[in-house]
């Protein structure tokens, strides 16, 4: 099977899935706006030195730290998973809005770099935040569209990407401590 045929088939399947999902959600929300509110649930247990086994729906994965941060380096770190979540959400939203806007993407690659100063993590310097100081994304799109069309797409993605919103804006978090005693 030729690469062109495989790419064409993938694009066709992707278009069908995007159209079906968009139609289904549009109908569901039109019938009952409360159905637009989703709750995601994930749980984790401590394993290894500082690693965690995370359960998200029917999926399980391990999160660890490198040895320099007391881990066993058995999996990506929490901050690497955060960057991976951002990249994967961007991919989803790029595909969704490219489909909606009729923009062709032949290939899409997203890279993330983020700076973290461990003085915040270890409480060494109170003025240093424990999270990222800056996140930089590099989105590489190839296709037949003009730069202006891809900029239009980028604007739509930046306005609607849930993980970008979570990382870019304060999100209320409540924490309940439960003890056994």
C-alpha positions, 0 to 999 in steps of 0.5 A: 500500500502506498504512503499516499493511500495510507495518508489519504485513508488516515485523513478520511478516518480522522475527518469522519471521527471529527465530524461524528464527534462534533455532530454528536456533541452539538446535538447532545448540548442542544438537547441539554446544555448541562451535558456539556459539563464533564468531570474527569477523575484520576487516582494515584498511589505511591509506589517505588521511591517517589513514583506513582501509579496513576489510573485514569479511566481504564488506563494506567501509567507510571510517573517517576522522577530522575535519580537526581530528584530521588526517583528511580527514573522508571518513567517520565516525571510529573512536569514532563507529563504536564508538557506531554498533556499540553502537547497532546491537547494541542494536537487534538485541538489543532486537528479539531479546528483544522477540520472545522475551518477546512484547513489541510495539515499534512504533518504536525509536530509540537515541541515544548521546552519549560524552565523550572528552578528547583530552589522553589521545589526544595524551599530554598528560595521563597521568591522562586515559584515551584512550577514552571517559570516559562513554557515555550511551544514550537508548532511545526505545520506542513501543508498547502495552506498560506501562513495566514491560514495557519495563523488563523488556526493557531489563534483558534487553538490558543483560544480553545485548548483546555490544557493550555488554559489550565497552564496559562490561567489560575485554576481553583484547586481545593484539597481535602486531607484525609488521615487514617487516625 
